[in-house]
């Protein structure tokens, strides 16, 4: 059974999390990814903690790719890249706007070599606007997007998310952009430039929050939204053993069952009455604190929108997660005696392969083979190594 994106070649110039996560999403479904790194390699290869000699973070977003080391500051390196562009479908650029133009390798130059090329530029703030060249990381972008201000307890300071929201959302929208552009190319034969900003992507995740802002005609407040802790039916409660359960009983039928089970029938009618929420939250917390997490889960079963708040090791062993291979564990990874845990492919197709390989490229592992495919001889490749082009 074929992978859906078999036959698509992507040149990935990006580093760290956003761009590599995007290209891994596409590699999981068959796209050939050539990861182009300088001779020092993707910085995530060196990040702590390390596993089998490389940063564990590198493995999380770089499976099933080929690694080509290439110095794009040198003319011979630029020529190799141009040759690759002629036989590729997509370029992913994670540098600041205009960086590749300095080498004569920006979109306007490359489309002369390959008019059907799709060039996806994933940056912090996009190619337009006053911040287009500003340096930034996920914490900065999420703060500017309004996400950080609205995250955390209402009595506490703004909180950072354990998920790199801006980076991941930028990766997801970049993958969508590439797929849309590929579909457009199938119909017209035309390639195009895709400008994806992590700030735009992060702000787009606030769709419900913006609706709340508009509907209430007042700014949302941290921990005071319907879905962020102000309402009893959508909240987190501590159990007797210091664990937690989450309650998402928005619908009347689930709320009725929840209140009946905890013996608080008087809370059923004022389900979404704002003036009653604080009293209900306190009353529910008092009841939930009387039993352990496991006792409550057994009592509620699967019928009331109740789930445990789990740690990662518990998530990895949960029957639902194991059934769908949501987390993949590679045992004795590279003979270290350690299990490597990775998120598995999200989408399951009925008529396409759902079983990607889990191989991770050493730095420059495929340089020679890729150059041979471009027509370079072994002697020419040896010269390129000596000249530190690859």
C-alpha positions in Angstrom: 0.0 0.0 0.0 1.5 3.3 -1.1 2.0 6.4 1.1 -0.2 9.3 0.0 2.7 11.7 -0.6 5.1 9.3 -2.3 7.0 11.0 -5.1 7.0 14.4 -3.4 10.6 15.7 -2.7 11.0 18.4 -0.1 14.2 20.4 0.7 14.1 21.4 4.3 16.4 24.2 5.3 14.8 24.7 8.7 16.1 23.9 12.2 14.9 23.3 15.8 11.1 22.7 16.1 8.8 24.5 13.7 10.0 23.7 10.2 11.3 20.2 11.0 8.0 19.3 12.7 6.2 20.5 9.5 8.4 18.3 7.2 8.1 15.3 9.6 4.3 15.5 9.3 4.7 15.2 5.5 7.4 12.5 5.8 5.1 10.4 7.8 2.9 10.1 4.7 5.5 9.4 2.2 7.2 12.7 1.2 11.0 12.4 0.7 12.6 15.0 3.0 16.2 16.1 2.4 17.2 17.8 5.5 19.9 20.4 4.6 22.2 21.2 7.5 25.4 23.2 7.8 28.5 21.3 8.9 27.6 22.0 12.6 24.2 20.4 12.1 20.7 21.3 13.4 21.2 22.9 16.9 18.7 20.4 18.3 21.3 17.7 17.7 23.3 19.2 20.6 20.5 20.2 23.0 20.2 18.5 26.4 19.2 15.9 27.3 21.0 13.7 24.9 20.3 10.1 23.9 22.7 8.0 21.9 25.0 11.0 21.3 22.4 13.4 20.0 19.8 15.7 21.5 16.6 13.8 22.3 14.6 16.7 20.8 16.2 16.0 17.4 14.6 12.6 17.3 11.1 14.0 18.0 10.8 15.9 14.7 13.3 14.4 12.3 12.4 10.8 11.6 12.5 9.3 8.1 14.6 12.1 6.6 17.9 12.2 4.6 20.6 14.5 5.9 22.8 16.5 3.5 25.5 18.8 5.0 25.9 21.8 2.7 27.6 25.2 3.1 25.3 27.6 1.3 27.7 30.5 1.8 30.1 28.9 -0.7 29.4 29.0 -4.5 29.8 25.3 -4.9 27.3 24.7 -2.1 24.9 27.1 -3.8 25.2 25.3 -7.1 24.5 21.9 -5.5 21.3 23.5 -3.9 20.2 24.8 -7.3 20.6 21.4 -8.8 18.5 19.9 -6.1 15.8 22.6 -6.6 15.5 21.6 -10.3 14.4 18.1 -9.2 12.4 18.9 -6.1 8.8 20.0 -5.4 9.0 22.0 -2.2 11.5 24.2 -0.3 10.9 24.9 3.4 12.8 28.0 4.6 12.9 28.7 8.3 15.3 31.6 8.2 14.4 35.3 8.7 12.9 37.0 5.6 15.5 37.6 2.9 18.3 35.4 4.3 18.2 33.1 1.3 18.1 36.0 -1.1 21.6 37.0 0.1 22.9 33.8 -1.4 20.9 34.2 -4.6 18.7 31.3 -3.5 15.4 33.1 -2.6 12.1 32.2 -4.2 12.3 34.7 -7.1 15.7 33.2 -8.2 14.7 29.6 -7.7 11.4 29.8 -9.6 13.4 30.6 -12.7 15.0 27.2 -12.3 11.8 25.4 -11.4 8.5 27.3 -12.1 6.5 24.6 -10.4 8.5 25.0 -7.1 6.5 25.6 -3.9 8.5 27.7 -1.5 7.2 27.7 2.1 8.7 30.4 4.3 7.9 29.8 8.0 9.0 32.8 10.1 8.1 34.3 13.4 6.2 37.3 12.1 5.9 36.9 8.3 7.4 38.7 5.4 5.6 41.9 5.9 5.0 44.3 8.8 7.3 46.2 11.2 8.5 43.0 13.0 9.4 41.0 9.9 13.1 40.9 10.8 12.7 40.7 14.6 14.4 37.7 16.4 11.9 35.7 18.5 11.2 32.4 20.2 8.0 30.7 21.0 7.6 32.4 24.4 7.8 35.8 22.7 5.4 35.0 19.9 2.8 33.4 22.3 3.0 36.4 24.5 2.5 38.8 21.6 -0.4 36.7 20.4 -2.3 37.1 23.6 -2.1 33.5 24.6 0.2 33.9 27.6 -1.9 36.7 29.1 -4.9 34.4 29.1 -3.2 31.3 30.4 -3.0 30.4 34.1 -5.1 30.7 37.3 -7.1 33.9 37.7 -5.3 34.7 40.9 -1.8 34.1 39.5 0.5 35.5 36.9 0.5 34.6 33.2 1.7 31.1 32.7 3.9 29.4 30.0 2.4 26.4 28.2 4.3 23.1 28.2 3.4 23.0 24.5 5.3 25.3 22.2 2.0 26.7 20.8 3.3 29.2 18.3 6.0 26.9 16.9 3.6 23.9 16.6 0.8 25.9 15.1 3.2 27.5 12.6 4.3 23.9 11.6 0.7 22.8 11.2 -0.3 25.8 9.0 2.9 25.3 7.0 2.0 21.7 6.2 -1.5 22.8 5.2 0.0 25.6 3.0 2.2 23.1 1.2 -0.6 20.6 0.7 -2.9 23.4 -0.6 -0.1 24.6 -2.9 0.5 21.1 -4.2 -3.2 20.7 -5.0 -3.2 24.1 -6.8 -0.1 23.0 -8.8 -1.9 19.8 -9.8 -4.6 21.9 -11.3 -2.5 24.7 -12.9 1.1 23.5 -13.0 2.1 26.6 -11.1 4.3 26.7 -8.0 4.1 29.6 -5.5 5.5 31.3 -2.4 3.8 30.5 0.9 4.3 33.1 3.6 3.4 31.5 7.0 3.9 33.5 10.3 3.9 31.8 13.7 2.2 34.9 15.1 -0.6 34.6 12.6 -0.9 30.9 13.3 -1.0 31.3 17.1 -3.6 34.1 16.9 -5.8 31.8 14.8 -6.0 29.4 17.6 -7.9 32.0 19.7 -11.0 31.7 17.5 -13.3 30.8 20.5 -11.7 33.4 22.7 -12.3 36.1 20.2 -15.9 35.1 19.9 -16.2 35.4 23.7 -14.6 38.9 23.5 -17.0 40.0 20.8 -20.1 38.4 22.4 -19.5 39.8 25.9 -18.2 43.2 24.6 -15.4 42.9 27.2 -11.9 41.5 27.2 -11.5 37.9 28.3 -9.7 37.5 31.6 -7.2 34.9 32.7 -9.0 31.9 34.3 -12.4 33.6 34.0 -13.7 32.3 30.7 -16.3 29.6 30.2 -13.6 27.2 29.1 -10.8 28.4 31.3 -12.0 27.9 34.9 -14.9 30.3 35.6 -17.6 27.8 35.2 -18.2 24.6 37.3 -19.2 22.4 34.4 -15.8 22.9 32.7 -13.2 22.7 35.3 -10.5 20.6 37.1 -11.0 19.3 40.6 -8.6 17.7 43.1 -9.3 14.2 44.5 -8.6 12.8 47.9 -5.2 11.3 46.8 -3.9 14.6 45.5 -4.7 13.7 41.9 -7.1 15.5 39.6 -10.0 14.9 37.3 -11.3 17.1 34.5 -15.0 17.8 34.1 -16.3 18.9 30.7 -20.1 18.6 31.2 -21.2 21.4 28.9 -24.3 19.5 27.7 -27.3 19.3 30.0 -27.5 15.5 29.9 -23.8 15.2 31.1 -24.2 17.9 33.7 -27.4 16.2 35.1 -25.6 12.9 35.4 -22.6 14.5 37.0 -24.6 16.4 39.6 -26.7 13.3 40.3 -23.6 11.1 40.9 -22.0 13.6 43.3 -25.4 14.1 45.0 -25.7 17.7 44.2 -29.1 17.8 42.4 -29.6 21.5 43.4 -26.8 22.4 40.9 -28.6 20.9 37.9 -30.9 23.9 37.1 -28.3 26.7 37.5 -25.9 24.8 35.1 -24.7 28.0 33.3 -25.9 30.7 35.6 -22.9 33.0 36.1 -23.9 34.2 39.6 -23.9 30.6 40.8 -20.6 29.4 39.5 -18.3 30.2 42.4 -20.6 28.5 44.9 -20.9 25.4 42.7 -17.2 25.2 42.1 -16.5 25.2 45.8 -19.3 22.8 46.5 -18.2 20.4 43.8 -14.6 20.6 45.0 -15.7 19.6 48.5 -17.4 16.5 47.1 -14.7 15.5 44.7 -12.1 15.7 47.5 -13.9 12.9 49.3 -12.8 10.1 47.0 -9.6 9.2 45.0 -9.1 9.7 41.3 -9.5 6.0 40.5 -12.7 5.8 42.6 -14.3 8.7 40.8 -13.3 7.3 37.4 -14.9 3.9 38.3 -18.1 5.6 39.4 -18.5 7.8 36.4 -17.3 5.4 33.7 -17.3 6.7 30.2 -20.6 8.5 30.2 -20.2 12.0 31.8 -17.2 13.7 30.1 -14.9 12.9 33.0 -11.3 12.1 32.5 -8.2 11.9 34.7 -5.4 14.4 34.6 -2.5 12.1 33.6 1.3 12.2 33.6 3.1 11.4 30.4 4.0 7.9 31.5 0.4 7.2 32.3 -0.7 8.6 29.0 1.7 6.2 27.2 0.1 3.2 28.9 -3.5 4.3 28.5 -5.5 1.7 26.5 -6.8 4.2 24.1 -3.4 5.6 23.4 -1.9 2.1 23.0 -4.7 0.9 20.7 -4.1 3.8 18.3 -0.3 3.9 18.7 -0.6 7.5 19.6 2.7 7.2 21.4 5.5 5.1 19.8 8.1 3.6 22.0 11.3 2.3 20.4 12.9 -0.1 22.9 16.6 -0.1 23.6 17.1 2.8 21.2 20.4 2.6 19.4 21.5 0.0 22.0 21.3 2.5 24.9 19.0 0.4 27.0 16.6 3.4 27.0 13.1 3.6 25.4 12.6 6.5 23.0 9.1 7.8 23.2 7.7 9.6 20.2 4.3 10.9 19.1 3.0 8.6 16.3 1.2 9.7 13.1 -2.2 11.4 13.9 -4.1 10.6 10.7 -5.2 7.0 10.0 -6.0 6.4 6.3 -8.3 3.6 5.1 -6.6 3.3 1.7 -3.1 4.4 2.3 -0.2 3.1 4.5 -0.2 4.2 8.1 3.1 2.7 9.1 6.0 5.1 8.7 9.5 3.9 9.5 11.4 5.3 12.5 14.8 6.0 11.2 16.9 9.1 12.2 19.7 10.5 10.0 23.2 11.0 11.3 24.6 14.4 10.4 25.5 14.3 6.7 24.6 10.6 6.5 23.2 10.8 3.0 25.4 13.6 1.5 27.4 11.3 -0.8 24.3 9.3 -2.0 22.3 12.5 -2.8 25.2 14.0 -4.7 25.6 10.7 -6.7 22.0 11.0 -7.6 22.7 14.5 -8.9 25.4 13.1 -11.1 28.5 13.9 -9.1 31.4 11.4 -9.3 33.1 9.9 -6.3 36.2 12.0 -7.0 34.1 15.2 -7.2 32.4 14.3 -3.9 35.8 13.7 -2.2 36.9 17.2 -3.4 33.7 18.7 -1.9 34.4 17.1 1.4 38.0 18.4 1.4 36.8 21.9 0.6 34.2 21.6 3.4 31.3 22.2 1.0 29.6 19.1 2.4 
